[in-house]
């Protein structure tokens, strides 16, 4: 019997959507609660990855959300994209 291997079209993951995640946290300096913003990212494969504590500026996380919505991206690389974005905004060194 001869076995043949068929080549299937390679499927790429893409981001179905992102949702902002607000988290309240006590701030000792201001003696009050502050909101820390994060993202929940849903991929076409069904995988959901959460980054609950990205920064305190909702507008910065919203910009990231708009950049990611619909992007063709594998879940295994999302943390690199987020690290680069935060470095771009806050001038942090990239890992």
mmCIF file as gemmi writes it, N, C-alpha and C atoms, coordinates in Angstrom:
data_model
loop_
_atom_site.group_PDB
_atom_site.id
_atom_site.type_symbol
_atom_site.label_atom_id
_atom_site.label_alt_id
_atom_site.label_comp_id
_atom_site.label_asym_id
_atom_site.label_entity_id
_atom_site.label_seq_id
_atom_site.pdbx_PDB_ins_code
_atom_site.Cartn_x
_atom_site.Cartn_y
_atom_site.Cartn_z
_atom_site.occupancy
_atom_site.B_iso_or_equiv
_atom_site.pdbx_formal_charge
_atom_site.auth_seq_id
_atom_site.auth_asym_id
_atom_site.pdbx_PDB_model_num
ATOM 1 N N . UNK Axp A 1 ? 0.825 -1.162 0 1 0 ? 1 A 1
ATOM 2 C CA . UNK Axp A 1 ? 0 0 0 1 0 ? 1 A 1
ATOM 3 C C . UNK Axp A 1 ? 0.883 1.244 0 1 0 ? 1 A 1
ATOM 4 N N . UNK Axp A 2 ? 0.547 2.227 -0.795 1 0 ? 2 A 1
ATOM 5 C CA . UNK Axp A 2 ? 1.312 3.46 -0.879 1 0 ? 2 A 1
ATOM 6 C C . UNK Axp A 2 ? 0.549 4.558 -0.138 1 0 ? 2 A 1
ATOM 7 N N . UNK Axp A 3 ? 1.255 5.193 0.754 1 0 ? 3 A 1
ATOM 8 C CA . UNK Axp A 3 ? 0.664 6.304 1.505 1 0 ? 3 A 1
ATOM 9 C C . UNK Axp A 3 ? 1.138 7.618 0.892 1 0 ? 3 A 1
ATOM 10 N N . UNK Axp A 4 ? 0.223 8.475 0.642 1 0 ? 4 A 1
ATOM 11 C CA . UNK Axp A 4 ? 0.583 9.8 0.137 1 0 ? 4 A 1
ATOM 12 C C . UNK Axp A 4 ? 0.228 10.83 1.189 1 0 ? 4 A 1
ATOM 13 N N . UNK Axp A 5 ? 1.033 11.816 1.24 1 0 ? 5 A 1
ATOM 14 C CA . UNK Axp A 5 ? 0.816 12.868 2.222 1 0 ? 5 A 1
ATOM 15 C C . UNK Axp A 5 ? 0.246 14.078 1.485 1 0 ? 5 A 1
ATOM 16 N N . UNK Axp A 6 ? -0.892 14.52 1.933 1 0 ? 6 A 1
ATOM 17 C CA . UNK Axp A 6 ? -1.493 15.693 1.31 1 0 ? 6 A 1
ATOM 18 C C . UNK Axp A 6 ? -1.152 16.928 2.119 1 0 ? 6 A 1
ATOM 19 N N . UNK Axp A 7 ? -0.868 17.953 1.405 1 0 ? 7 A 1
ATOM 20 C CA . UNK Axp A 7 ? -0.515 19.208 2.054 1 0 ? 7 A 1
ATOM 21 C C . UNK Axp A 7 ? -1.789 20.021 2.267 1 0 ? 7 A 1
ATOM 22 N N . UNK Axp A 8 ? -2.075 20.325 3.502 1 0 ? 8 A 1
ATOM 23 C CA . UNK Axp A 8 ? -3.257 21.131 3.799 1 0 ? 8 A 1
ATOM 24 C C . UNK Axp A 8 ? -2.852 22.59 3.86 1 0 ? 8 A 1
ATOM 25 N N . UNK Axp A 9 ? -3.798 23.438 3.562 1 0 ? 9 A 1
ATOM 26 C CA . UNK Axp A 9 ? -3.544 24.869 3.637 1 0 ? 9 A 1
ATOM 27 C C . UNK Axp A 9 ? -3.269 25.242 5.085 1 0 ? 9 A 1
ATOM 28 N N . UNK Axp A 10 ? -2.147 25.897 5.28 1 0 ? 10 A 1
ATOM 29 C CA . UNK Axp A 10 ? -1.751 26.287 6.637 1 0 ? 10 A 1
ATOM 30 C C . UNK Axp A 10 ? -2.702 27.365 7.16 1 0 ? 10 A 1
ATOM 31 N N . UNK Axp A 11 ? -3.21 27.13 8.348 1 0 ? 11 A 1
ATOM 32 C CA . UNK Axp A 11 ? -4.117 28.094 8.936 1 0 ? 11 A 1
ATOM 33 C C . UNK Axp A 11 ? -3.36 28.972 9.93 1 0 ? 11 A 1
ATOM 34 N N . UNK Axp A 12 ? -3.655 30.247 9.876 1 0 ? 12 A 1
ATOM 35 C CA . UNK Axp A 12 ? -3.015 31.194 10.787 1 0 ? 12 A 1
ATOM 36 C C . UNK Axp A 12 ? -4.042 31.675 11.797 1 0 ? 12 A 1
ATOM 37 N N . UNK Axp A 13 ? -3.576 31.841 13.018 1 0 ? 13 A 1
ATOM 38 C CA . UNK Axp A 13 ? -4.44 32.41 14.049 1 0 ? 13 A 1
ATOM 39 C C . UNK Axp A 13 ? -4.569 33.905 13.816 1 0 ? 13 A 1
ATOM 40 N N . UNK Axp A 14 ? -5.677 34.424 14.222 1 0 ? 14 A 1
ATOM 41 C CA . UNK Axp A 14 ? -5.863 35.866 14.227 1 0 ? 14 A 1
ATOM 42 C C . UNK Axp A 14 ? -6.665 36.234 15.457 1 0 ? 14 A 1
ATOM 43 N N . UNK Axp A 15 ? -6.621 37.498 15.786 1 0 ? 15 A 1
ATOM 44 C CA . UNK Axp A 15 ? -7.3 37.966 16.982 1 0 ? 15 A 1
ATOM 45 C C . UNK Axp A 15 ? -8.743 38.296 16.635 1 0 ? 15 A 1
ATOM 46 N N . UNK Axp A 16 ? -9.659 37.593 17.285 1 0 ? 16 A 1
ATOM 47 C CA . UNK Axp A 16 ? -11.083 37.849 17.082 1 0 ? 16 A 1
ATOM 48 C C . UNK Axp A 16 ? -11.516 39.126 17.777 1 0 ? 16 A 1
ATOM 49 N N . UNK Axp A 17 ? -10.948 39.381 18.935 1 0 ? 17 A 1
ATOM 50 C CA . UNK Axp A 17 ? -11.316 40.577 19.674 1 0 ? 17 A 1
ATOM 51 C C . UNK Axp A 17 ? -10.532 40.729 20.957 1 0 ? 17 A 1
ATOM 52 N N . UNK Axp A 18 ? -10.57 41.932 21.47 1 0 ? 18 A 1
ATOM 53 C CA . UNK Axp A 18 ? -9.913 42.263 22.733 1 0 ? 18 A 1
ATOM 54 C C . UNK Axp A 18 ? -10.924 43.002 23.605 1 0 ? 18 A 1
ATOM 55 N N . UNK Axp A 19 ? -10.813 42.762 24.885 1 0 ? 19 A 1
ATOM 56 C CA . UNK Axp A 19 ? -11.699 43.435 25.837 1 0 ? 19 A 1
ATOM 57 C C . UNK Axp A 19 ? -10.854 44.038 26.941 1 0 ? 19 A 1
ATOM 58 N N . UNK Axp A 20 ? -11.134 45.287 27.285 1 0 ? 20 A 1
ATOM 59 C CA . UNK Axp A 20 ? -10.424 45.93 28.383 1 0 ? 20 A 1
ATOM 60 C C . UNK Axp A 20 ? -10.855 45.316 29.706 1 0 ? 20 A 1
ATOM 61 N N . UNK Axp A 21 ? -9.883 45.118 30.589 1 0 ? 21 A 1
ATOM 62 C CA . UNK Axp A 21 ? -10.139 44.546 31.91 1 0 ? 21 A 1
ATOM 63 C C . UNK Axp A 21 ? -9.72 45.575 32.961 1 0 ? 21 A 1
ATOM 64 N N . UNK Axp A 22 ? -10.674 46.132 33.717 1 0 ? 22 A 1
ATOM 65 C CA . UNK Axp A 22 ? -10.308 47.034 34.809 1 0 ? 22 A 1
ATOM 66 C C . UNK Axp A 22 ? -10.151 46.263 36.123 1 0 ? 22 A 1
ATOM 67 N N . UNK Axp A 23 ? -9.131 46.597 36.873 1 0 ? 23 A 1
ATOM 68 C CA . UNK Axp A 23 ? -8.907 45.985 38.177 1 0 ? 23 A 1
ATOM 69 C C . UNK Axp A 23 ? -8.629 47.093 39.184 1 0 ? 23 A 1
ATOM 70 N N . UNK Axp A 24 ? -9.33 47.071 40.307 1 0 ? 24 A 1
ATOM 71 C CA . UNK Axp A 24 ? -9.08 48.052 41.365 1 0 ? 24 A 1
ATOM 72 C C . UNK Axp A 24 ? -7.95 47.579 42.26 1 0 ? 24 A 1
ATOM 73 N N . UNK Axp A 25 ? -7.113 48.526 42.629 1 0 ? 25 A 1
ATOM 74 C CA . UNK Axp A 25 ? -5.958 48.2 43.464 1 0 ? 25 A 1
ATOM 75 C C . UNK Axp A 25 ? -5.735 49.363 44.431 1 0 ? 25 A 1
ATOM 76 N N . UNK Axp A 26 ? -5.402 49.037 45.659 1 0 ? 26 A 1
ATOM 77 C CA . UNK Axp A 26 ? -5.158 50.066 46.666 1 0 ? 26 A 1
ATOM 78 C C . UNK Axp A 26 ? -3.778 50.677 46.441 1 0 ? 26 A 1
ATOM 79 N N . UNK Axp A 27 ? -3.732 52.017 46.425 1 0 ? 27 A 1
ATOM 80 C CA . UNK Axp A 27 ? -2.482 52.73 46.246 1 0 ? 27 A 1
ATOM 81 C C . UNK Axp A 27 ? -2.121 53.415 47.561 1 0 ? 27 A 1
ATOM 82 N N . UNK Axp A 28 ? -1.023 52.98 48.155 1 0 ? 28 A 1
ATOM 83 C CA . UNK Axp A 28 ? -0.572 53.527 49.444 1 0 ? 28 A 1
ATOM 84 C C . UNK Axp A 28 ? -0.228 55.009 49.345 1 0 ? 28 A 1
ATOM 85 N N . UNK Axp A 29 ? 0.365 55.424 48.215 1 0 ? 29 A 1
ATOM 86 C CA . UNK Axp A 29 ? 0.791 56.818 48.067 1 0 ? 29 A 1
ATOM 87 C C . UNK Axp A 29 ? -0.383 57.787 48.073 1 0 ? 29 A 1
ATOM 88 N N . UNK Axp A 30 ? -1.438 57.44 47.347 1 0 ? 30 A 1
ATOM 89 C CA . UNK Axp A 30 ? -2.596 58.334 47.274 1 0 ? 30 A 1
ATOM 90 C C . UNK Axp A 30 ? -3.659 57.992 48.308 1 0 ? 30 A 1
ATOM 91 N N . UNK Axp A 31 ? -3.435 56.89 49.013 1 0 ? 31 A 1
ATOM 92 C CA . UNK Axp A 31 ? -4.37 56.433 50.043 1 0 ? 31 A 1
ATOM 93 C C . UNK Axp A 31 ? -5.787 56.252 49.476 1 0 ? 31 A 1
ATOM 94 N N . UNK Axp A 32 ? -5.827 55.671 48.278 1 0 ? 32 A 1
ATOM 95 C CA . UNK Axp A 32 ? -7.109 55.446 47.611 1 0 ? 32 A 1
ATOM 96 C C . UNK Axp A 32 ? -6.968 54.296 46.612 1 0 ? 32 A 1
ATOM 97 N N . UNK Axp A 33 ? -8.102 53.879 46.085 1 0 ? 33 A 1
ATOM 98 C CA . UNK Axp A 33 ? -8.085 52.844 45.061 1 0 ? 33 A 1
ATOM 99 C C . UNK Axp A 33 ? -7.788 53.467 43.698 1 0 ? 33 A 1
ATOM 100 N N . UNK Axp A 34 ? -7.008 52.77 42.894 1 0 ? 34 A 1
ATOM 101 C CA . UNK Axp A 34 ? -6.759 53.176 41.515 1 0 ? 34 A 1
ATOM 102 C C . UNK Axp A 34 ? -7.177 52.025 40.598 1 0 ? 34 A 1
ATOM 103 N N . UNK Axp A 35 ? -7.388 52.341 39.345 1 0 ? 35 A 1
ATOM 104 C CA . UNK Axp A 35 ? -7.748 51.314 38.371 1 0 ? 35 A 1
ATOM 105 C C . UNK Axp A 35 ? -6.533 50.973 37.522 1 0 ? 35 A 1
ATOM 106 N N . UNK Axp A 36 ? -6.258 49.698 37.427 1 0 ? 36 A 1
ATOM 107 C CA . UNK Axp A 36 ? -5.201 49.193 36.555 1 0 ? 36 A 1
ATOM 108 C C . UNK Axp A 36 ? -5.896 48.511 35.383 1 0 ? 36 A 1
ATOM 109 N N . UNK Axp A 37 ? -5.472 48.847 34.156 1 0 ? 37 A 1
ATOM 110 C CA . UNK Axp A 37 ? -6.129 48.343 32.958 1 0 ? 37 A 1
ATOM 111 C C . UNK Axp A 37 ? -5.329 47.224 32.319 1 0 ? 37 A 1
ATOM 112 N N . UNK Axp A 38 ? -6.063 46.251 31.804 1 0 ? 38 A 1
ATOM 113 C CA . UNK Axp A 38 ? -5.461 45.132 31.112 1 0 ? 38 A 1
ATOM 114 C C . UNK Axp A 38 ? -6.304 44.746 29.915 1 0 ? 38 A 1
ATOM 115 N N . UNK Axp A 39 ? -5.945 43.636 29.287 1 0 ? 39 A 1
ATOM 116 C CA . UNK Axp A 39 ? -6.66 43.147 28.11 1 0 ? 39 A 1
ATOM 117 C C . UNK Axp A 39 ? -6.933 41.657 28.222 1 0 ? 39 A 1
ATOM 118 N N . UNK Axp A 40 ? -8.067 41.251 27.707 1 0 ? 40 A 1
ATOM 119 C CA . UNK Axp A 40 ? -8.377 39.847 27.486 1 0 ? 40 A 1
ATOM 120 C C . UNK Axp A 40 ? -8.443 39.694 25.971 1 0 ? 40 A 1
ATOM 121 N N . UNK Axp A 41 ? -7.628 38.792 25.428 1 0 ? 41 A 1
ATOM 122 C CA . UNK Axp A 41 ? -7.493 38.651 23.98 1 0 ? 41 A 1
ATOM 123 C C . UNK Axp A 41 ? -8.016 37.288 23.559 1 0 ? 41 A 1
ATOM 124 N N . UNK Axp A 42 ? -8.947 37.281 22.591 1 0 ? 42 A 1
ATOM 125 C CA . UNK Axp A 42 ? -9.563 36.055 22.094 1 0 ? 42 A 1
ATOM 126 C C . UNK Axp A 42 ? -9.028 35.783 20.687 1 0 ? 42 A 1
ATOM 127 N N . UNK Axp A 43 ? -8.475 34.581 20.494 1 0 ? 43 A 1
ATOM 128 C CA . UNK Axp A 43 ? -7.918 34.183 19.204 1 0 ? 43 A 1
ATOM 129 C C . UNK Axp A 43 ? -8.904 33.31 18.433 1 0 ? 43 A 1
ATOM 130 N N . UNK Axp A 44 ? -8.702 33.219 17.129 1 0 ? 44 A 1
ATOM 131 C CA . UNK Axp A 44 ? -9.584 32.431 16.261 1 0 ? 44 A 1
ATOM 132 C C . UNK Axp A 44 ? -9.565 30.952 16.622 1 0 ? 44 A 1
ATOM 133 N N . UNK Axp A 45 ? -8.515 30.493 17.262 1 0 ? 45 A 1
ATOM 134 C CA . UNK Axp A 45 ? -8.413 29.094 17.683 1 0 ? 45 A 1
ATOM 135 C C . UNK Axp A 45 ? -9.263 28.81 18.919 1 0 ? 45 A 1
ATOM 136 N N . UNK Axp A 46 ? -9.814 29.868 19.526 1 0 ? 46 A 1
ATOM 137 C CA . UNK Axp A 46 ? -10.602 29.716 20.74 1 0 ? 46 A 1
ATOM 138 C C . UNK Axp A 46 ? -9.812 30.011 22.003 1 0 ? 46 A 1
ATOM 139 N N . UNK Axp A 47 ? -8.516 30.147 21.877 1 0 ? 47 A 1
ATOM 140 C CA . UNK Axp A 47 ? -7.667 30.433 23.031 1 0 ? 47 A 1
ATOM 141 C C . UNK Axp A 47 ? -7.894 31.865 23.507 1 0 ? 47 A 1
ATOM 142 N N . UNK Axp A 48 ? -7.965 32.025 24.824 1 0 ? 48 A 1
ATOM 143 C CA . UNK Axp A 48 ? -8.12 33.352 25.437 1 0 ? 48 A 1
ATOM 144 C C . UNK Axp A 48 ? -6.923 33.584 26.349 1 0 ? 48 A 1
ATOM 145 N N . UNK Axp A 49 ? -6.275 34.719 26.153 1 0 ? 49 A 1
ATOM 146 C CA . UNK Axp A 49 ? -5.117 35.065 26.976 1 0 ? 49 A 1
ATOM 147 C C . UNK Axp A 49 ? -5.409 36.404 27.644 1 0 ? 49 A 1
ATOM 148 N N . UNK Axp A 50 ? -5.185 36.461 28.941 1 0 ? 50 A 1
ATOM 149 C CA . UNK Axp A 50 ? -5.442 37.685 29.689 1 0 ? 50 A 1
ATOM 150 C C . UNK Axp A 50 ? -4.172 38.334 30.193 1 0 ? 50 A 1
ATOM 151 N N . UNK Axp A 51 ? -4.138 39.636 30.099 1 0 ? 51 A 1
ATOM 152 C CA . UNK Axp A 51 ? -3.077 40.461 30.665 1 0 ? 51 A 1
ATOM 153 C C . UNK Axp A 51 ? -3.771 41.477 31.566 1 0 ? 51 A 1
ATOM 154 N N . UNK Axp A 52 ? -4.01 41.128 32.834 1 0 ? 52 A 1
ATOM 155 C CA . UNK Axp A 52 ? -4.867 41.942 33.695 1 0 ? 52 A 1
ATOM 156 C C . UNK Axp A 52 ? -4.251 43.242 34.205 1 0 ? 52 A 1
ATOM 157 N N . UNK Axp A 53 ? -2.954 43.409 34.116 1 0 ? 53 A 1
ATOM 158 C CA . UNK Axp A 53 ? -2.342 44.581 34.754 1 0 ? 53 A 1
ATOM 159 C C . UNK Axp A 53 ? -1.292 45.24 33.864 1 0 ? 53 A 1
ATOM 160 N N . UNK Axp A 54 ? -1.717 45.835 32.769 1 0 ? 54 A 1
ATOM 161 C CA . UNK Axp A 54 ? -0.776 46.452 31.85 1 0 ? 54 A 1
ATOM 162 C C . UNK Axp A 54 ? -0.349 47.844 32.293 1 0 ? 54 A 1
ATOM 163 N N . UNK Axp A 55 ? -1.311 48.715 32.585 1 0 ? 55 A 1
ATOM 164 C CA . UNK Axp A 55 ? -0.951 50.058 33.04 1 0 ? 55 A 1
ATOM 165 C C . UNK Axp A 55 ? -2.162 50.784 33.619 1 0 ? 55 A 1
ATOM 166 N N . UNK Axp A 56 ? -1.919 51.952 34.175 1 0 ? 56 A 1
ATOM 167 C CA . UNK Axp A 56 ? -2.996 52.727 34.803 1 0 ? 56 A 1
ATOM 168 C C . UNK Axp A 56 ? -3.701 53.665 33.824 1 0 ? 56 A 1
ATOM 169 N N . UNK Axp A 57 ? -3.171 53.828 32.637 1 0 ? 57 A 1
ATOM 170 C CA . UNK Axp A 57 ? -3.756 54.723 31.64 1 0 ? 57 A 1
ATOM 171 C C . UNK Axp A 57 ? -4.671 53.942 30.695 1 0 ? 57 A 1
ATOM 172 N N . UNK Axp A 58 ? -5.976 54.13 30.854 1 0 ? 58 A 1
ATOM 173 C CA . UNK Axp A 58 ? -6.945 53.434 30.012 1 0 ? 58 A 1
ATOM 174 C C . UNK Axp A 58 ? -6.716 53.745 28.536 1 0 ? 58 A 1
ATOM 175 N N . UNK Axp A 59 ? -6.372 54.976 28.215 1 0 ? 59 A 1
ATOM 176 C CA . UNK Axp A 59 ? -6.173 55.378 26.818 1 0 ? 59 A 1
ATOM 177 C C . UNK Axp A 59 ? -5.025 54.605 26.165 1 0 ? 59 A 1
ATOM 178 N N . UNK Axp A 60 ? -3.966 54.311 26.93 1 0 ? 60 A 1
ATOM 179 C CA . UNK Axp A 60 ? -2.841 53.543 26.387 1 0 ? 60 A 1
ATOM 180 C C . UNK Axp A 60 ? -3.248 52.101 26.072 1 0 ? 60 A 1
ATOM 181 N N . UNK Axp A 61 ? -4.042 51.507 26.944 1 0 ? 61 A 1
ATOM 182 C CA . UNK Axp A 61 ? -4.502 50.135 26.714 1 0 ? 61 A 1
ATOM 183 C C . UNK Axp A 61 ? -5.514 50.108 25.568 1 0 ? 61 A 1
ATOM 184 N N . UNK Axp A 62 ? -6.305 51.142 25.446 1 0 ? 62 A 1
ATOM 185 C CA . UNK Axp A 62 ? -7.273 51.238 24.35 1 0 ? 62 A 1
ATOM 186 C C . UNK Axp A 62 ? -6.558 51.335 22.996 1 0 ? 62 A 1
ATOM 187 N N . UNK Axp A 63 ? -5.463 52.086 22.927 1 0 ? 63 A 1
ATOM 188 C CA . UNK Axp A 63 ? -4.665 52.16 21.697 1 0 ? 63 A 1
ATOM 189 C C . UNK Axp A 63 ? -4.112 50.789 21.327 1 0 ? 63 A 1
ATOM 190 N N . UNK Axp A 64 ? -3.622 50.062 22.332 1 0 ? 64 A 1
ATOM 191 C CA . UNK Axp A 64 ? -3.119 48.71 22.089 1 0 ? 64 A 1
ATOM 192 C C . UNK Axp A 64 ? -4.233 47.81 21.584 1 0 ? 64 A 1
ATOM 193 N N . UNK Axp A 65 ? -5.401 47.907 22.174 1 0 ? 65 A 1
ATOM 194 C CA . UNK Axp A 65 ? -6.556 47.112 21.748 1 0 ? 65 A 1
ATOM 195 C C . UNK Axp A 65 ? -6.864 47.354 20.275 1 0 ? 65 A 1
ATOM 196 N N . UNK Axp A 66 ? -6.87 48.616 19.873 1 0 ? 66 A 1
ATOM 197 C CA . UNK Axp A 66 ? -7.161 48.947 18.479 1 0 ? 66 A 1
ATOM 198 C C . UNK Axp A 66 ? -6.09 48.404 17.533 1 0 ? 66 A 1
ATOM 199 N N . UNK Axp A 67 ? -4.854 48.383 17.978 1 0 ? 67 A 1
ATOM 200 C CA . UNK Axp A 67 ? -3.768 47.82 17.153 1 0 ? 67 A 1
ATOM 201 C C . UNK Axp A 67 ? -3.923 46.305 16.993 1 0 ? 67 A 1
ATOM 202 N N . UNK Axp A 68 ? -4.397 45.651 18.033 1 0 ? 68 A 1
ATOM 203 C CA . UNK Axp A 68 ? -4.473 44.192 18.016 1 0 ? 68 A 1
ATOM 204 C C . UNK Axp A 68 ? -5.734 43.64 17.351 1 0 ? 68 A 1
ATOM 205 N N . UNK Axp A 69 ? -6.836 44.376 17.416 1 0 ? 69 A 1
ATOM 206 C CA . UNK Axp A 69 ? -8.099 43.881 16.855 1 0 ? 69 A 1
ATOM 207 C C . UNK Axp A 69 ? -7.926 43.443 15.407 1 0 ? 69 A 1
ATOM 208 N N . UNK Axp A 70 ? -8.199 42.159 15.149 1 0 ? 70 A 1
ATOM 209 C CA . UNK Axp A 70 ? -8.144 41.605 13.8 1 0 ? 70 A 1
ATOM 210 C C . UNK Axp A 70 ? -6.761 41.247 13.297 1 0 ? 70 A 1
ATOM 211 N N . UNK Axp A 71 ? -5.722 41.459 14.096 1 0 ? 71 A 1
ATOM 212 C CA . UNK Axp A 71 ? -4.353 41.156 13.665 1 0 ? 71 A 1
ATOM 213 C C . UNK Axp A 71 ? -4.159 39.66 13.458 1 0 ? 71 A 1
ATOM 214 N N . UNK Axp A 72 ? -3.384 39.311 12.448 1 0 ? 72 A 1
ATOM 215 C CA . UNK Axp A 72 ? -3.026 37.92 12.193 1 0 ? 72 A 1
ATOM 216 C C . UNK Axp A 72 ? -1.78 37.624 13.023 1 0 ? 72 A 1
ATOM 217 N N . UNK Axp A 73 ? -1.976 36.863 14.093 1 0 ? 73 A 1
ATOM 218 C CA . UNK Axp A 73 ? -0.923 36.694 15.079 1 0 ? 73 A 1
ATOM 219 C C . UNK Axp A 73 ? -1.119 35.405 15.854 1 0 ? 73 A 1
ATOM 220 N N . UNK Axp A 74 ? -0.06 34.685 16.067 1 0 ? 74 A 1
ATOM 221 C CA . UNK Axp A 74 ? -0.109 33.471 16.858 1 0 ? 74 A 1
ATOM 222 C C . UNK Axp A 74 ? -0.107 33.827 18.348 1 0 ? 74 A 1
ATOM 223 N N . UNK Axp A 75 ? -0.889 33.115 19.161 1 0 ? 75 A 1
ATOM 224 C CA . UNK Axp A 75 ? -0.931 33.406 20.598 1 0 ? 75 A 1
ATOM 225 C C . UNK Axp A 75 ? 0.431 33.344 21.289 1 0 ? 75 A 1
ATOM 226 N N . UNK Axp A 76 ? 1.329 32.531 20.757 1 0 ? 76 A 1
ATOM 227 C CA . UNK Axp A 76 ? 2.63 32.39 21.42 1 0 ? 76 A 1
ATOM 228 C C . UNK Axp A 76 ? 3.505 33.639 21.305 1 0 ? 76 A 1
ATOM 229 N N . UNK Axp A 77 ? 3.143 34.578 20.415 1 0 ? 77 A 1
ATOM 230 C CA . UNK Axp A 77 ? 3.944 35.781 20.231 1 0 ? 77 A 1
ATOM 231 C C . UNK Axp A 77 ? 3.314 37.04 20.827 1 0 ? 77 A 1
ATOM 232 N N . UNK Axp A 78 ? 2.134 36.922 21.374 1 0 ? 78 A 1
ATOM 233 C CA . UNK Axp A 78 ? 1.412 38.111 21.845 1 0 ? 78 A 1
ATOM 234 C C . UNK Axp A 78 ? 2.162 38.859 22.943 1 0 ? 78 A 1
ATOM 235 N N . UNK Axp A 79 ? 2.844 38.139 23.829 1 0 ? 79 A 1
ATOM 236 C CA . UNK Axp A 79 ? 3.556 38.831 24.913 1 0 ? 79 A 1
ATOM 237 C C . UNK Axp A 79 ? 4.695 39.699 24.378 1 0 ? 79 A 1
ATOM 238 N N . UNK Axp A 80 ? 5.32 39.29 23.256 1 0 ? 80 A 1
ATOM 239 C CA . UNK Axp A 80 ? 6.372 40.109 22.652 1 0 ? 80 A 1
ATOM 240 C C . UNK Axp A 80 ? 5.793 41.418 22.11 1 0 ? 80 A 1
ATOM 241 N N . UNK Axp A 81 ? 4.628 41.328 21.477 1 0 ? 81 A 1
ATOM 242 C CA . UNK Axp A 81 ? 3.97 42.505 20.927 1 0 ? 81 A 1
ATOM 243 C C . UNK Axp A 81 ? 3.612 43.485 22.045 1 0 ? 81 A 1
ATOM 244 N N . UNK Axp A 82 ? 3.09 42.949 23.138 1 0 ? 82 A 1
ATOM 245 C CA . UNK Axp A 82 ? 2.705 43.805 24.269 1 0 ? 82 A 1
ATOM 246 C C . UNK Axp A 82 ? 3.932 44.427 24.928 1 0 ? 82 A 1
ATOM 247 N N . UNK Axp A 83 ? 5.001 43.658 25.105 1 0 ? 83 A 1
ATOM 248 C CA . UNK Axp A 83 ? 6.247 44.201 25.66 1 0 ? 83 A 1
ATOM 249 C C . UNK Axp A 83 ? 6.78 45.34 24.788 1 0 ? 83 A 1
ATOM 250 N N . UNK Axp A 84 ? 6.771 45.138 23.472 1 0 ? 84 A 1
ATOM 251 C CA . UNK Axp A 84 ? 7.247 46.174 22.554 1 0 ? 84 A 1
ATOM 252 C C . UNK Axp A 84 ? 6.39 47.431 22.636 1 0 ? 84 A 1
ATOM 253 N N . UNK Axp A 85 ? 5.08 47.247 22.727 1 0 ? 85 A 1
ATOM 254 C CA . UNK Axp A 85 ? 4.172 48.386 22.808 1 0 ? 85 A 1
ATOM 255 C C . UNK Axp A 85 ? 4.405 49.19 24.09 1 0 ? 85 A 1
ATOM 256 N N . UNK Axp A 86 ? 4.509 48.5 25.215 1 0 ? 86 A 1
ATOM 257 C CA . UNK Axp A 86 ? 4.743 49.188 26.483 1 0 ? 86 A 1
ATOM 258 C C . UNK Axp A 86 ? 6.1 49.891 26.475 1 0 ? 86 A 1
ATOM 259 N N . UNK Axp A 87 ? 7.081 49.273 25.852 1 0 ? 87 A 1
ATOM 260 C CA . UNK Axp A 87 ? 8.391 49.911 25.713 1 0 ? 87 A 1
ATOM 261 C C . UNK Axp A 87 ? 8.325 51.156 24.854 1 0 ? 87 A 1
ATOM 262 N N . UNK Axp A 88 ? 7.508 51.093 23.803 1 0 ? 88 A 1
ATOM 263 C CA . UNK Axp A 88 ? 7.323 52.243 22.926 1 0 ? 88 A 1
ATOM 264 C C . UNK Axp A 88 ? 6.684 53.413 23.669 1 0 ? 88 A 1
ATOM 265 N N . UNK Axp A 89 ? 5.688 53.12 24.481 1 0 ? 89 A 1
ATOM 266 C CA . UNK Axp A 89 ? 4.969 54.164 25.21 1 0 ? 89 A 1
ATOM 267 C C . UNK Axp A 89 ? 5.784 54.736 26.37 1 0 ? 89 A 1
ATOM 268 N N . UNK Axp A 90 ? 6.354 53.85 27.159 1 0 ? 90 A 1
ATOM 269 C CA . UNK Axp A 90 ? 7.014 54.283 28.4 1 0 ? 90 A 1
ATOM 270 C C . UNK Axp A 90 ? 8.534 54.343 28.308 1 0 ? 90 A 1
ATOM 271 N N . UNK Axp A 91 ? 9.077 54.029 27.13 1 0 ? 91 A 1
ATOM 272 C CA . UNK Axp A 91 ? 10.528 54.097 26.96 1 0 ? 91 A 1
ATOM 273 C C . UNK Axp A 91 ? 11.268 53.005 27.701 1 0 ? 91 A 1
ATOM 274 N N . UNK Axp A 92 ? 10.594 51.887 27.945 1 0 ? 92 A 1
ATOM 275 C CA . UNK Axp A 92 ? 11.225 50.776 28.646 1 0 ? 92 A 1
ATOM 276 C C . UNK Axp A 92 ? 12.047 49.94 27.678 1 0 ? 92 A 1
ATOM 277 N N . UNK Axp A 93 ? 13.123 49.335 28.14 1 0 ? 93 A 1
ATOM 278 C CA . UNK Axp A 93 ? 13.906 48.456 27.253 1 0 ? 93 A 1
ATOM 279 C C . UNK Axp A 93 ? 13.088 47.225 26.899 1 0 ? 93 A 1
ATOM 280 N N . UNK Axp A 94 ? 13.191 46.769 25.647 1 0 ? 94 A 1
ATOM 281 C CA . UNK Axp A 94 ? 12.467 45.572 25.219 1 0 ? 94 A 1
ATOM 282 C C . UNK Axp A 94 ? 13.245 44.337 25.634 1 0 ? 94 A 1
ATOM 283 N N . UNK Axp A 95 ? 12.523 43.281 25.897 1 0 ? 95 A 1
ATOM 284 C CA . UNK Axp A 95 ? 13.146 42.026 26.352 1 0 ? 95 A 1
ATOM 285 C C . UNK Axp A 95 ? 13.526 41.198 25.16 1 0 ? 95 A 1
